[in-house]
Amino acid sequence: MKIQIISILFLLFLGGCQANSSNGVSPETITVSAAISLKDAFNEIGELYRSKTGKGINFNFGASGALQQQIETGAPVDVFASAAQRQMDELADKNLIDAATRRDFARNTLVLIVPKHSTLNLTAFSDLNRPEAMKIAVGNPKTVPAGQYTEQVFEKTGLNPTLKPKIIFAEHVRQVLDYVVRGETDAGVVYATDALVAGETIRVAATAPDDAHDPILYPIALVKDGRQKRTALAFVDVVLSDEGQNILQKYGFASASQK
């Protein structure tokens, strides 16, 4: 019911945007639903897209699982960019994306962070077992890919049973970051790109080994029922272009082809 309400509000919001087309908003404006970890990079790529095409773009950032559910309930989206393969695979299984347009475009890393002035000497994920690490923020694995990757790390290292009472679930990875920045939790697990955006407001305590979780690959594709196919494909092309990839690397993302 909560997801349905969110989707209805999202539809009303976009309807309002479309109603303003007579006030200068291009009728060819596309809607891109993207993982919130892409926010900073995609905002800049959006400016590049506007300068190249002269077309408008609306971004809808959030947890990939929540965005997936919005698409499944009919939200008018032209492009979907996920922080994990799982959400894109499930949409593909329901024939809701244009499979021919699907591409992996970026790669990320999972890190353990602590508040800037933390006195805890955490240097590894296993240190989260220590009693003084009382509150740990992670993305809700039901909808947040970062939370799904984190759960895999905890399972691989045998931490899951002992950490359960300490876990504070967040609705997306940037909320995890906010909890740690404000010192509301002793630690949190986010992407390396989120830690880069936070700058000196946090400290990176450890990096998860690549073999402790699925590869963090970001796929992008056109939504099958999207109305702006040509302009939506132009946005995907900008993301995949050398200029788009340079912007992603500026914000800490690695190339999808990098091992």
Disulfide bonds with the S-S distance in Angstrom:
none
